[in-house]
Amino acid sequence: MGMLMYNMGVFGIKWCELGYTMFLGEFTHTIDDAGRVIIPARFREELAAGLVVTRGLDRCLAVFPMAEWQKLADKVSALPITDHSARTLRRLVFANASDVALDKQGRILIPPRLREYLGITNEVVIIGLNTYLELWHPDAWREERGRVEGDESNTEAWAALGI
């Protein structure tokens, strides 16, 4: 294992191990009239090589750095096309995906169909989930965060990890 370092910022922590960035924290940003949202500055370097936005689970969007997207794409592509569930998953993941790039201001364009799916018009919550980000409608995130924070099974999950 390499050297583990951290930088503490106003909105979260960025951990690095030999170039590996963990996406951590919660951020609320506005969406401009063109459908662009600012990505937190601490994440931009990791996303500079490109990223993919697609529908996530639980009525959110998932934002993957290109390297993480490739891992996911390889796993989904390896599923047998003769399996109905595998075909459904392929459609969910790939048909809704859009490769995007950061502009000079650190923004990404969220395609209209994905903005419509999420129901966002002026604000979005960006949450870090270690290897990728999720984008949420603020109301949906408040509800999900409340559910997660109040879930008694969290204790059991930690215990199962031996923590």
QUIQUITA-V324657 format. One record per residue. N is the residue number from 0. RES is the residue in one letter. OMEGA is omega in whole degrees, 0 to 359 (999 if undefined). NEAR is the number of other ideal C-beta (glycine too) atoms within 12 Angstrom. Layout:
# QUIQUITA-V324657
n=N res=RES omega=OMEGA near=NEAR
n=N res=RES omega=OMEGA near=NEAR
This chain:
# QUIQUITA-V324657
n=0 res=M omega=182 near=6
n=1 res=G omega=180 near=10
n=2 res=M omega=181 near=11
n=3 res=L omega=181 near=14
n=4 res=M omega=174 near=16
n=5 res=Y omega=173 near=16
n=6 res=N omega=179 near=19
n=7 res=M omega=179 near=13
n=8 res=G omega=181 near=17
n=9 res=V omega=188 near=12
n=10 res=F omega=179 near=24
n=11 res=G omega=182 near=26
n=12 res=I omega=173 near=23
n=13 res=K omega=179 near=28
n=14 res=W omega=180 near=26
n=15 res=C omega=172 near=21
n=16 res=E omega=180 near=14
n=17 res=L omega=176 near=11
n=18 res=G omega=179 near=15
n=19 res=Y omega=179 near=21
n=20 res=T omega=173 near=33
n=21 res=M omega=177 near=27
n=22 res=F omega=183 near=37
n=23 res=L omega=174 near=28
n=24 res=G omega=180 near=28
n=25 res=E omega=185 near=26
n=26 res=F omega=174 near=30
n=27 res=T omega=180 near=24
n=28 res=H omega=177 near=30
n=29 res=T omega=175 near=20
n=30 res=I omega=180 near=30
n=31 res=D omega=184 near=21
n=32 res=D omega=179 near=11
n=33 res=A omega=180 near=16
n=34 res=G omega=180 near=26
n=35 res=R omega=178 near=27
n=36 res=V omega=179 near=39
n=37 res=I omega=174 near=29
n=38 res=I omega=179 near=35
n=39 res=P omega=186 near=36
n=40 res=A omega=183 near=24
n=41 res=R omega=182 near=30
n=42 res=F omega=189 near=38
n=43 res=R omega=181 near=25
n=44 res=E omega=180 near=20
n=45 res=E omega=183 near=33
n=46 res=L omega=184 near=36
n=47 res=A omega=181 near=20
n=48 res=A omega=180 near=21
n=49 res=G omega=180 near=21
n=50 res=L omega=179 near=36
n=51 res=V omega=175 near=34
n=52 res=V omega=178 near=42
n=53 res=T omega=175 near=38
n=54 res=R omega=175 near=30
n=55 res=G omega=176 near=30
n=56 res=L omega=176 near=17
n=57 res=D omega=175 near=21
n=58 res=R omega=175 near=21
n=59 res=C omega=173 near=33
n=60 res=L omega=177 near=43
n=61 res=A omega=180 near=37
n=62 res=V omega=183 near=43
n=63 res=F omega=167 near=37
n=64 res=P omega=186 near=37
n=65 res=M omega=181 near=24
n=66 res=A omega=179 near=22
n=67 res=E omega=177 near=29
n=68 res=W omega=181 near=31
n=69 res=Q omega=177 near=19
n=70 res=K omega=179 near=17
n=71 res=L omega=181 near=28
n=72 res=A omega=179 near=22
n=73 res=D omega=180 near=13
n=74 res=K omega=181 near=15
n=75 res=V omega=180 near=27
n=76 res=S omega=180 near=18
n=77 res=A omega=179 near=14
n=78 res=L omega=183 near=21
n=79 res=P omega=180 near=13
n=80 res=I omega=178 near=15
n=81 res=T omega=180 near=8
n=82 res=D omega=183 near=13
n=83 res=H omega=180 near=12
n=84 res=S omega=179 near=14
n=85 res=A omega=178 near=19
n=86 res=R omega=178 near=18
n=87 res=T omega=179 near=15
n=88 res=L omega=177 near=25
n=89 res=R omega=181 near=24
n=90 res=R omega=180 near=18
n=91 res=L omega=186 near=20
n=92 res=V omega=189 near=28
n=93 res=F omega=183 near=22
n=94 res=A omega=181 near=18
n=95 res=N omega=184 near=24
n=96 res=A omega=177 near=28
n=97 res=S omega=176 near=29
n=98 res=D omega=184 near=23
n=99 res=V omega=179 near=30
n=100 res=A omega=174 near=22
n=101 res=L omega=173 near=29
n=102 res=D omega=184 near=18
n=103 res=K omega=178 near=10
n=104 res=Q omega=179 near=16
n=105 res=G omega=180 near=22
n=106 res=R omega=170 near=27
n=107 res=I omega=176 near=40
n=108 res=L omega=175 near=25
n=109 res=I omega=182 near=39
n=110 res=P omega=183 near=27
n=111 res=P omega=183 near=16
n=112 res=R omega=178 near=17
n=113 res=L omega=174 near=33
n=114 res=R omega=179 near=29
n=115 res=E omega=178 near=16
n=116 res=Y omega=182 near=26
n=117 res=L omega=181 near=37
n=118 res=G omega=182 near=22
n=119 res=I omega=178 near=33
n=120 res=T omega=184 near=19
n=121 res=N omega=181 near=16
n=122 res=E omega=177 near=25
n=123 res=V omega=175 near=40
n=124 res=V omega=178 near=32
n=125 res=I omega=178 near=44
n=126 res=I omega=178 near=35
n=127 res=G omega=180 near=32
n=128 res=L omega=177 near=27
n=129 res=N omega=185 near=22
n=130 res=T omega=179 near=24
n=131 res=Y omega=180 near=34
n=132 res=L omega=169 near=44
n=133 res=E omega=174 near=34
n=134 res=L omega=184 near=48
n=135 res=W omega=166 near=36
n=136 res=H omega=183 near=30
n=137 res=P omega=180 near=27
n=138 res=D omega=179 near=19
n=139 res=A omega=179 near=26
n=140 res=W omega=178 near=31
n=141 res=R omega=179 near=18
n=142 res=E omega=180 near=18
n=143 res=E omega=179 near=24
n=144 res=R omega=177 near=20
n=145 res=G omega=179 near=12
n=146 res=R omega=181 near=15
n=147 res=V omega=183 near=19
n=148 res=E omega=181 near=13
n=149 res=G omega=184 near=12
n=150 res=D omega=180 near=14
n=151 res=E omega=181 near=12
n=152 res=S omega=176 near=13
n=153 res=N omega=180 near=15
n=154 res=T omega=179 near=12
n=155 res=E omega=179 near=11
n=156 res=A omega=177 near=13
n=157 res=W omega=181 near=12
n=158 res=A omega=179 near=11
n=159 res=A omega=177 near=10
n=160 res=L omega=181 near=9
n=161 res=G omega=182 near=6
n=162 res=I omega=999 near=9
